Amino acid sequence: MPKTYTKNTMKQAIEGKLRRHFSREPGEASKEQIYEACALVIRDTLADHMIETQNQVEQNKERQVHYLCMEFLVGRSLRNNAYNLGLLGPMRDALADMGVDLSDLFEEEADPGLGNGGLGRLAACYMDGMATIGVRATGYSIRYEHGIFKQKIVDGEQVELPDSWLETGAVWQIPAMDDVREVRIGGNVNTYWNDEGKLVVEHTDYTPVLATPYDMPISGYKTDNVSTLRLWEASSPIPLDMSLFSRGEYLKAVEKHAMAEVISMILYPEDNHIEGQSLRLKQQYFLVSATIQDICAKHKAQYGTLENFARKHILHINDTHPVLVIPELMRILMDGENMGWDKAWNIVSQCVAYTNHTVMPEALECWPIELMQSLMPRVMMIVNEINERFCKELWNYYPGDFNRISKMAIVSDGVVRMAHLAIAGSFSVNGVSELHSDILKEKVFHDFYHISPAKFRNVTNGIAHRRWLCEANPELTGLITELIGDGFITHPSELQVLRTFGEDKKVLDRLAEIKRHNKERLAAYIKEHNGIEVNLGSIFDVQVKRLHEYKRQMLNILHILYLYNKIKDDPSAEFVPRTYIFGSKAAPGYVVAKRTVSLINSIANKINNDPDVGDKLKVVFIEDYKVSLAEMIMPAAEVSEQISIAGKEASGTGNMKFMMNGALTIGTMDGANVEICQAVGEENIFIFGMNAKEAENLAEGGTYSPMSIYNSNPGLRRVLDQMRDGFGDGKKYDSLVKMLLQGNGGPADKFMSLADFDSYVKAQERVSQMYLRPENWNYMSLMNIANSGRFASDRSIAEYAKNIWKVHTDFAY
Ligand SMILES: *Cc1c(COP(=O)(O)O)cnc(C)c1O
């Protein structure tokens, strides 16, 4: 029974929680206690819905979607859940009565960093979409004790601190002790044929790891359908007190205990890069094994058999990290259920669907055979068998073509190629933007596409527009609602109606005024945290995303220095003022990325303190970029920097958040930028640089020479020389300049910033000129908002549901 509240009943509920949970009268409760009391009130309502949803799924025997991902970057929950349940108003009023400001209270909540960037945030946006449009969905991940590190900038350098999100984040998680599973790692496997001619598999000497689930209810907008995010925590069933055992066994027991406990301790902080650590592979298998055992046990309890498994379940793997679902489900069906290979394979390959997220070789997972053999011996046997059968099948398509078959094999060159396993064992493979899906088909997985073209699809990424627009930008949402009604909240394509206001001067002025207010809010944050006074009349030009060479923060930096020199050369010349805002974490082991963070801070220091510059140019590095900061930054942004080298950014989702909040994109024809350009029209976006084909040709032609660009372009040359010498804080960036001009073992300027520099400078000039014509700028901004509906995750989820999962939704996009 869905519960609704008035101001007074809400107040009673909060006060009740304060008394019963903290033994506090409202007047004596701390802010943190009040936050937790509010969270508990909301959680109760969600828990009721969650049980109802689960009962319905069971009764109606509906097909369910299980979304597996090593990362869910969920962001804060209190505001999102209160908004979705329509309880923001009553809660705000009840708290005001108690003398507490609700927006203040939101800041009490830790921002759970259970992901690195786009991949994890996508998974979270999809949970929102699935809950809202009525897909019966469960997400599965790991309950990392420490999520992505907290970033501090000390003397211009990134310093990593541990993140302990559980202190205020645990309130959203409900432990389910009756669903604890045991995952077995390592050990030995013996197989023999028994008297009935059946293969018996004995697994001995393994390390048992307990997987305890914690369930986070995920609300949808104005619906009773609640999804569950199930986070597994690892612990050891082996007690530490082993005094009865001999010394050797005691040590062995302690070792096993420690190995188990460490599995859910930390999130690996690499984005778009593989870290070949054995702990990482253990984490992946831990997630997969606990999840599959859980789904199978529940299925069996309901149906008494796993034979109809594929009709009732979709196992969706977000990137290859959970790809061991394929051999793990084979293991359970064969060893546990006595199924033969073909029958088991039919089930597995009809329920697994795979989303690819990258084409970069350094991010395509390959694990050494010996490592997999030692950590999961039975799974490795099955992978070998899958590989053998797969290669035999390939032989039919490419008879005699050993070369091609060994390139396509799952197990080859001493490693297991996880993407090949994913393609072989799933019924659907999709990329995340049209361009990316085309590159998969034409290049990266071309030979696989050739033998099963129907398997390959595209689903362009989307974002939870209720979080990124409605909640993050309430003033803009108010204006939109006034103009076109509130239908867009559940039907984001209705934002298109805003196009009819393109000539309405009053509307465009209001849009500018709202942007101004959001800029003021961000400026206050910058003043408080960076001590920098920014010019509210300047263009807020923002690049926030993980620090990666392919994303080309470097190109942005080169241009800023170029502008700086222009001002220095003629301080009285006309200049359209800009505030450059960066936010970016670098993986701790990624030397070039960390050096780039330091470079941004060095130039910020130089430029911000130069009296010749004044308020024409400022550079701000916002530390610890995360979801809750993104929610403040996006609404304040005017220019969205999406400048990756074409062909490398699978989709991007930051680009969508900016657009939806009325920022104009300066970008390359990469990832979803291509579709953003299509949606808004070329006249409402600033496109520059090489396209994917041109970039590829230049890279492969072997003629690219950044040194000759350096020699022939004096402006760029000056910038690079300055970088080499440093900016007066004792730091030199000669190693970065060397990367650009000579390369460091690899190719020089691998991501071709110098090749696109001129084109970028010109595009930035067009941006500045346009800003001088506010009516045109505001029109463009409105067109971006109006055409952003197709980038809502509701649309992505509707496509997955209809084209891949074949499950019912309450409404289509
Ligand atoms: C959206 C988001 C990202 C992804 O940004 P891209 O520009 O698509 O790389 C990364 N981190 C956070 C915190 C986000 O909210």
The ligand as an SDF file (V2000), in Angstrom:
LIG
                    3D

 15 15  0  0  0  0  0  0  0  0999 V2000
   28.5190   11.7370  -16.1890 C   0  0  0  0  0  0  0  0  0  0  0  0
   29.7120   11.5290  -15.3520 C   0  0  0  0  0  0  0  0  0  0  0  0
   30.8860   11.0370  -15.9200 C   0  0  0  0  0  0  0  0  0  0  0  0
   31.0270   10.7360  -17.3950 C   0  0  0  0  0  0  0  0  0  0  0  0
   31.4820   11.8800  -18.0650 O   0  0  0  0  0  0  0  0  0  0  0  0
   32.0210   11.8090  -19.5880 P   0  0  0  0  0  0  0  0  0  0  0  0
   32.2020   13.2410  -19.9480 O   0  0  0  0  0  0  0  0  0  0  0  0
   30.9430   11.1610  -20.3860 O   0  0  0  0  0  0  0  0  0  0  0  0
   33.2750   11.0530  -19.5640 O   0  0  0  0  0  0  0  0  0  0  0  0
   31.9880   10.8700  -15.0950 C   0  0  0  0  0  0  0  0  0  0  0  0
   31.9390   11.1600  -13.7840 N   0  0  0  0  0  0  0  0  0  0  0  0
   30.8230   11.6440  -13.2130 C   0  0  0  0  0  0  0  0  0  0  0  0
   30.8270   11.9670  -11.7620 C   0  0  0  0  0  0  0  0  0  0  0  0
   29.6690   11.8410  -13.9650 C   0  0  0  0  0  0  0  0  0  0  0  0
   28.5660   12.3170  -13.3830 O   0  0  0  0  0  0  0  0  0  0  0  0
  1  2  1  0
  2  3  1  0
  2 14  2  0
  3  4  1  0
  3 10  2  0
  4  5  1  0
  5  6  1  0
  6  7  2  0
  6  8  1  0
  6  9  1  0
 10 11  1  0
 11 12  2  0
 12 13  1  0
 12 14  1  0
 14 15  1  0
M  END
$$$$
